[in-house]
Amino acid sequence: MVMEGETVHRGAPLPYEGAMLQVCVSPAGFYLGYVDRDGLPWSRESDYFKTSGAAGRALASGEWTPR
């Protein structure tokens, strides 16, 4: 997992070649991020969203702010 505060957006490596930004979930909420090949969290690229739908719309539209 990438160290706290590092994101792919800020230059951290992808977890594997071809990894895609996706909607992820944690106890804190939904976010846009990357997971490794095992499906484990790699990086959180966005702030949290209240719903998966809101996160999905942000991902689809590109209208979200990298953290």
C-alpha beads as a LAMMPS data file, in Angstrom:
LAMMPS data file: protein, C-alpha beads

67 atoms
66 bonds

1 atom types
1 bond types

-500.0 500.0 xlo xhi
-500.0 500.0 ylo yhi
-500.0 500.0 zlo zhi

Masses

1 110.0

Atoms # bond

1 1 1 0.000 0.000 0.000
2 1 1 1.128 3.532 -0.737
3 1 1 2.178 5.567 2.296
4 1 1 -0.393 7.950 3.758
5 1 1 -0.464 11.238 1.897
6 1 1 0.896 9.728 -1.324
7 1 1 -1.367 9.289 -4.298
8 1 1 -0.913 8.104 -7.842
9 1 1 -1.973 11.610 -8.832
10 1 1 1.056 12.959 -6.939
11 1 1 3.492 10.500 -8.453
12 1 1 3.149 7.256 -6.518
13 1 1 3.348 4.171 -8.744
14 1 1 0.282 2.278 -9.886
15 1 1 -0.241 -0.969 -7.967
16 1 1 0.206 -2.846 -11.259
17 1 1 0.373 -1.976 -14.939
18 1 1 -3.059 -1.126 -16.290
19 1 1 -4.674 -0.491 -12.892
20 1 1 -7.766 1.684 -13.240
21 1 1 -9.172 4.311 -10.921
22 1 1 -12.378 2.975 -9.371
23 1 1 -14.991 3.505 -6.695
24 1 1 -13.785 1.993 -3.418
25 1 1 -15.413 1.734 -0.003
26 1 1 -14.143 1.943 3.560
27 1 1 -15.812 2.453 6.937
28 1 1 -15.401 6.218 6.356
29 1 1 -17.334 6.199 3.070
30 1 1 -16.864 5.845 -0.666
31 1 1 -13.842 7.225 -2.487
32 1 1 -11.980 7.041 -5.778
33 1 1 -8.837 5.015 -5.573
34 1 1 -6.742 2.110 -6.706
35 1 1 -6.606 -1.441 -5.419
36 1 1 -3.866 -4.018 -5.862
37 1 1 -4.237 -7.296 -7.767
38 1 1 -5.713 -8.924 -4.649
39 1 1 -8.376 -6.220 -4.344
40 1 1 -6.718 -4.608 -1.333
41 1 1 -6.638 -0.804 -1.042
42 1 1 -3.604 0.817 -2.668
43 1 1 -4.353 4.543 -2.627
44 1 1 -7.187 6.945 -1.910
45 1 1 -7.155 9.592 -4.621
46 1 1 -10.255 11.588 -3.625
47 1 1 -12.092 12.807 -0.594
48 1 1 -14.991 10.705 0.663
49 1 1 -18.455 10.624 -0.897
50 1 1 -21.649 9.805 1.004
51 1 1 -22.885 7.273 -1.566
52 1 1 -21.411 4.949 -4.163
53 1 1 -23.610 6.668 -6.744
54 1 1 -22.071 10.050 -6.002
55 1 1 -18.587 8.573 -6.277
56 1 1 -19.488 6.819 -9.528
57 1 1 -20.864 10.007 -11.038
58 1 1 -17.710 11.896 -10.048
59 1 1 -15.545 9.200 -11.624
60 1 1 -17.611 9.128 -14.828
61 1 1 -17.690 12.901 -15.209
62 1 1 -14.115 13.548 -14.079
63 1 1 -15.483 16.196 -11.737
64 1 1 -13.636 15.477 -8.500
65 1 1 -10.666 16.979 -6.750
66 1 1 -7.506 14.925 -6.222
67 1 1 -6.307 14.987 -2.632

Bonds

1 1 1 2
2 1 2 3
3 1 3 4
4 1 4 5
5 1 5 6
6 1 6 7
7 1 7 8
8 1 8 9
9 1 9 10
10 1 10 11
11 1 11 12
12 1 12 13
13 1 13 14
14 1 14 15
15 1 15 16
16 1 16 17
17 1 17 18
18 1 18 19
19 1 19 20
20 1 20 21
21 1 21 22
22 1 22 23
23 1 23 24
24 1 24 25
25 1 25 26
26 1 26 27
27 1 27 28
28 1 28 29
29 1 29 30
30 1 30 31
31 1 31 32
32 1 32 33
33 1 33 34
34 1 34 35
35 1 35 36
36 1 36 37
37 1 37 38
38 1 38 39
39 1 39 40
40 1 40 41
41 1 41 42
42 1 42 43
43 1 43 44
44 1 44 45
45 1 45 46
46 1 46 47
47 1 47 48
48 1 48 49
49 1 49 50
50 1 50 51
51 1 51 52
52 1 52 53
53 1 53 54
54 1 54 55
55 1 55 56
56 1 56 57
57 1 57 58
58 1 58 59
59 1 59 60
60 1 60 61
61 1 61 62
62 1 62 63
63 1 63 64
64 1 64 65
65 1 65 66
66 1 66 67
